[in-house]
Amino acid sequence: MNNNHYSVIMAGGYGSHFWPMTRESRPKQFIDLTGQGRSLVRVAYDRCLGVVPKENILLITLSRFRDYVFETIPDFPEENLLLEPYGRKTAPCIVYSTYAILKRNPDAVIAMIPADQIIFDGDCYRKTLRDALDYASGHSVLVTLGVVPTRPDPNYGYIQVAGGKAARNADKPVPVKTFTEKPDPVIAEVFCRSGEFFWNSGVFVWQASVIRTECERYIPEITTLFAGWDGALGTTAERVFLERAYTDCSKQSIDYGVMEKTERAWVYPARFGWSDIDNWDSLYANYPDKDDEGNVTNSRQPYLESDAGCMILSRNPGKMMAVKGLKDFLVIDTPDALLICPRDDAAYRDFTAGLAMPGFEDIR
């Protein structure tokens, strides 16, 4: 493995769309949502092993989630944990982690990896990531892994490649033509039929020096807040320095701030199975095991009768779950809350919006 290759697992989101399994105090990336016996953060970490040296795997999250990192990865090096004081989306996260790695190794090449994804072919994923790191090592470009769409999903971002359908099918890195964030269903259908688009996986690969240059060019309102980073990061002054920088930082994604503006955006084709998990419907669609009626459960003693298309989960898999006569419903059991609700995302959001009312503070 190349000692100049690094990976940064981005695990700072709140993941509020999986209540009551998740809470404001414990977001989705730190629980086992997929029935694998490991949190999403742990799964993302394990996928990085063998791609970059173990000591070059960093993780960035909110300071309030620090203890969850060591709970899920007990031997994680303290010096490789980057703690943001506040959530400000991906642009500040990437600026901070880039400067932190540049201080360690000015020749670093970095893979930025979201924690909240499901990957179906780990070997293909690791090979693609290694190949993309090798490619970025020799080219001053900003690479995003593009996944070939399998359906016109309006919940994903889309990347159109320069050169059209032939370029997308060439199975080699190609320049980006346009980015589109979550188009409506009709447009998503047009994109898929055209054969010119990838899904935007949110996995980025680049030289640390190149992303630094592009961030300082296109989002100076963020990078200037980190002036003096080389003297503060990695020292006892880091916490106060970050508190000041993040207090004035705007919430901005790296896609909007840099990738949609730079002339260095390229797509590296990815052929592994991939899904971004941001609601119960997407989790249901990608859950590894369903019974003959399309039900999902993690209970070791399920007793289901006349149920179809349901997601029946408990924080205690040893608890017997007995359910009858539901179709396309969520039954989510936790020690202090039980949710029974249609699985439709719009219905779920409308129902759980009431939790913002006074009186529910303890279980949000």
C-alpha positions in Angstrom: 0.0 0.0 0.0 1.1 3.5 -0.7 2.0 5.5 2.4 0.9 8.7 0.7 -2.7 7.4 0.4 -5.2 8.4 3.1 -8.9 7.9 3.7 -11.2 10.2 5.7 -14.5 8.8 6.9 -17.1 11.6 7.1 -19.4 10.8 10.0 -20.7 14.1 11.2 -24.4 14.1 10.1 -27.3 13.9 12.5 -29.3 11.3 10.5 -32.7 12.2 12.0 -34.8 10.3 9.5 -34.7 6.9 11.4 -36.5 7.8 14.6 -37.0 6.0 17.0 -34.0 3.8 16.1 -31.9 7.0 16.0 -32.0 10.1 18.1 -30.5 13.6 18.1 -27.9 12.3 20.5 -27.1 9.1 18.5 -27.4 9.4 14.8 -27.7 6.7 12.2 -23.9 6.2 11.5 -23.3 4.9 15.0 -26.0 2.2 15.1 -26.5 -1.1 13.2 -29.2 -0.2 10.7 -28.5 -3.0 8.2 -28.5 -6.0 10.5 -24.8 -6.7 10.0 -23.9 -6.5 13.7 -21.8 -3.4 13.0 -22.5 0.3 12.9 -22.3 2.1 9.6 -19.2 3.8 10.8 -17.6 0.5 11.6 -18.5 -1.0 8.2 -17.1 2.1 6.5 -13.9 1.7 8.5 -13.5 -2.0 7.7 -13.9 -1.3 4.0 -10.9 1.1 4.2 -8.7 -1.6 5.6 -6.5 -2.9 2.8 -7.1 0.2 0.7 -4.8 2.6 2.6 -2.4 1.9 5.5 -4.4 1.5 8.7 -2.6 4.4 10.3 -3.8 6.6 7.4 -7.5 6.1 8.1 -9.0 9.2 9.7 -12.5 9.9 10.9 -14.2 13.2 11.2 -17.4 13.7 13.3 -18.9 16.1 15.8 -17.2 16.4 19.1 -20.5 15.4 20.8 -20.2 12.0 19.1 -16.6 11.3 20.2 -17.3 8.5 22.6 -19.4 6.6 20.0 -16.3 6.3 17.7 -14.4 4.4 20.4 -17.4 2.4 21.2 -17.7 1.1 17.7 -13.9 1.1 16.9 -12.2 0.5 20.2 -8.6 0.6 18.9 -9.1 3.7 16.7 -6.1 6.1 17.2 -7.0 9.2 19.1 -4.7 11.3 16.9 -6.7 10.2 13.8 -10.0 11.5 15.1 -11.0 15.0 13.9 -13.7 16.6 15.9 -15.9 19.4 14.5 -17.5 21.6 17.2 -20.6 22.2 15.0 -22.2 20.6 11.9 -21.6 22.7 8.9 -22.0 20.2 6.0 -19.2 18.8 3.8 -17.3 21.9 2.7 -15.9 22.9 6.2 -15.5 19.2 7.0 -13.3 18.7 3.9 -11.3 22.0 4.5 -10.5 21.0 8.1 -9.5 17.4 7.2 -7.4 18.6 4.2 -5.4 21.0 6.3 -5.0 18.4 9.1 -3.6 15.8 6.6 -1.4 18.4 4.8 0.3 19.1 8.1 1.2 15.4 8.3 2.0 14.8 4.7 2.1 17.5 1.9 2.1 14.7 -0.7 -1.0 13.0 0.6 -3.8 11.7 -1.7 -7.1 11.5 0.0 -10.3 9.5 -0.4 -13.2 11.2 1.3 -15.8 8.6 2.3 -19.3 9.1 3.7 -20.2 6.8 6.5 -23.9 6.4 5.7 -23.8 4.2 2.6 -24.4 0.6 1.7 -21.9 -1.1 -0.6 -22.8 -4.5 -2.0 -19.5 -5.7 -3.5 -16.7 -4.9 -1.1 -13.9 -6.3 -3.2 -15.0 -4.2 -6.3 -15.4 -1.2 -4.0 -11.8 -1.5 -2.6 -10.3 -2.1 -6.1 -12.1 1.0 -7.5 -11.0 3.1 -4.6 -7.4 1.9 -4.9 -7.4 2.6 -8.7 -9.0 6.0 -8.1 -6.2 6.9 -5.6 -3.6 5.8 -8.1 -5.2 7.9 -10.8 -5.5 11.0 -8.6 -1.8 10.5 -7.5 -0.7 11.3 -11.1 -3.4 13.8 -12.1 -4.3 17.3 -10.7 -8.0 16.6 -10.8 -10.9 16.3 -8.3 -12.4 12.8 -8.8 -15.8 11.7 -7.7 -16.8 8.1 -8.0 -19.8 7.8 -10.3 -22.2 4.9 -10.0 -24.0 3.7 -13.1 -27.8 4.2 -12.4 -30.0 1.1 -12.1 -33.2 3.1 -12.0 -34.4 6.7 -12.3 -34.2 7.6 -8.6 -35.0 11.2 -7.8 -33.4 11.0 -4.3 -29.8 10.9 -5.7 -27.6 13.5 -7.3 -26.6 13.0 -11.0 -23.4 13.7 -12.9 -23.4 14.2 -16.7 -20.1 13.4 -18.3 -18.5 15.2 -21.2 -18.5 13.1 -24.3 -22.0 11.7 -23.8 -23.0 8.0 -23.7 -19.8 6.7 -25.3 -17.7 8.5 -22.6 -19.8 7.1 -19.8 -19.4 3.5 -21.1 -15.7 3.8 -21.8 -14.9 2.6 -18.2 -12.2 5.1 -17.6 -12.0 8.5 -15.9 -13.9 11.3 -17.8 -14.4 15.0 -17.3 -17.7 16.2 -15.7 -20.1 18.2 -17.8 -22.9 19.0 -15.3 -24.1 18.2 -11.7 -27.8 18.0 -10.9 -28.9 17.5 -7.3 -32.0 15.4 -6.8 -34.0 16.0 -10.0 -37.7 15.4 -10.1 -38.9 12.0 -11.2 -39.5 13.0 -14.9 -36.0 14.5 -15.2 -34.4 11.5 -13.5 -36.1 9.2 -16.1 -34.7 11.4 -18.9 -31.2 11.2 -17.3 -31.3 7.4 -17.1 -32.5 7.0 -20.7 -29.8 9.3 -22.1 -27.0 7.1 -20.9 -24.9 10.1 -20.1 -25.3 10.2 -16.4 -23.8 8.6 -13.2 -25.2 8.8 -9.7 -23.1 11.0 -7.5 -21.8 8.6 -4.8 -20.4 11.4 -2.6 -17.0 9.6 -2.6 -14.2 11.9 -3.6 -10.6 11.3 -4.3 -7.9 14.0 -4.8 -4.4 15.2 -4.0 -4.6 17.2 -0.7 -2.7 20.1 -2.4 -5.2 20.2 -5.3 -8.4 20.3 -3.2 -6.7 22.9 -1.0 -6.1 25.1 -4.1 -9.6 24.7 -5.3 -11.2 25.3 -1.9 -9.1 28.5 -1.4 -10.2 29.6 -4.9 -13.9 28.9 -4.7 -14.9 29.0 -1.0 -12.5 31.6 0.5 -15.3 32.6 2.9 -14.6 29.3 4.6 -10.9 28.7 4.0 -10.0 32.2 5.4 -11.6 31.2 8.7 -8.9 28.5 8.9 -6.0 31.0 8.6 -3.2 29.9 10.9 -4.2 26.2 10.6 -0.6 25.1 10.2 0.3 26.4 13.6 -2.9 25.4 15.4 -3.9 21.9 14.2 -2.4 19.0 16.1 -1.6 21.2 19.1 -3.3 22.2 22.3 -4.6 25.3 20.6 -6.7 23.2 18.1 -9.9 23.1 20.0 -10.1 26.9 20.5 -9.0 27.5 16.9 -11.8 25.2 15.6 -14.4 26.8 17.9 -13.6 30.2 16.4 -13.5 29.0 12.8 -16.7 27.0 12.9 -18.7 29.6 14.8 -18.5 31.9 11.7 -18.6 29.1 9.1 -21.6 28.9 6.7 -23.3 25.6 6.0 -22.2 24.5 2.6 -21.7 21.3 0.6 -18.5 20.6 -1.3 -20.6 19.9 -4.4 -22.2 23.3 -4.4 -19.1 25.2 -3.2 -16.4 23.6 -5.3 -17.3 20.7 -7.5 -20.0 22.6 -9.5 -17.5 25.4 -10.2 -14.1 23.9 -10.7 -12.7 23.0 -14.1 -10.9 20.0 -12.5 -14.0 17.8 -11.8 -13.7 14.3 -13.2 -15.7 11.1 -12.7 -14.2 7.7 -12.0 -16.7 5.0 -13.1 -17.8 2.7 -10.3 -19.4 -0.7 -11.0 -20.1 -1.9 -7.4 -23.6 -1.9 -5.9 -24.2 1.3 -4.0 -27.0 3.0 -2.1 -27.2 6.1 0.0 -29.4 5.5 3.0 -31.3 8.5 4.1 -34.8 7.2 4.9 -36.7 4.0 5.9 -37.8 3.4 2.3 -34.2 3.3 1.0 -33.2 1.1 4.0 -36.0 -1.3 3.2 -35.1 -1.4 -0.5 -31.5 -2.3 0.3 -31.9 -4.5 3.4 -30.1 -7.8 2.7 -32.8 -10.3 3.8 -36.6 -10.3 3.2 -39.0 -13.1 3.7 -41.3 -14.4 0.9 -43.9 -11.7 1.7 -41.3 -8.9 1.4 -41.0 -8.4 5.2 -37.8 -7.3 6.9 -37.1 -8.1 10.5 -34.0 -8.4 12.8 -36.0 -10.4 15.4 -34.6 -13.8 16.1 -38.1 -14.9 17.0 -40.5 -13.3 14.5 -44.1 -14.4 14.3 -45.7 -12.7 11.3 -49.1 -13.5 9.8 -50.7 -11.9 6.9 -48.1 -9.2 6.8 -46.4 -7.9 3.6 -43.8 -5.3 2.8 -43.2 -4.4 6.4 -40.1 -3.4 8.2 -40.2 -4.8 11.8 -37.0 -4.0 13.8 -36.1 -3.9 17.5 -33.1 -2.6 19.3 -33.3 -5.9 21.1 -33.0 -8.6 18.4 -33.7 -11.3 21.0 -37.2 -9.9 21.6 -40.0 -11.8 20.0 -41.9 -9.7 17.4 -45.5 -10.9 16.7 -47.4 -8.9 14.1 -50.5 -9.6 12.0 -52.3 -8.0 9.2 -50.1 -5.0 8.2 -49.0 -4.1 4.7 -46.1 -1.7 4.0 -45.8 -0.6 7.6 -42.9 0.3 9.9 -42.8 -1.4 13.4 -39.8 0.0 15.2 -39.3 -1.0 18.8 -36.8 0.6 21.2 -36.6 0.5 25.0 -38.4 3.9 25.4 -40.4 4.3 22.1 -42.5 2.2 19.7 -43.3 3.5 16.2 -46.1 1.9 14.1 -46.6 3.9 10.9 -46.9 3.5 7.2 -43.5 2.9 5.5 -44.2 5.6 3.0 -41.6 8.3 3.6 -44.0 11.2 3.2 -46.4 9.7 5.7 -43.5 8.9 8.1 -42.2 12.5 7.9 -45.6 14.0 8.3 -46.3 11.8 11.4 -43.0 12.3 13.1 -42.9 16.1 12.5 -45.1 16.3 15.6 -42.2 15.3 17.7 -40.9 18.8 17.4 -43.7 20.0 19.6 -43.1 20.6 23.3 -43.2 17.6 25.5 -41.2 15.2 23.4 -37.7 16.6 24.2 -36.6 13.5 26.0 -37.2 11.1 23.1 -36.2 13.1 20.0 
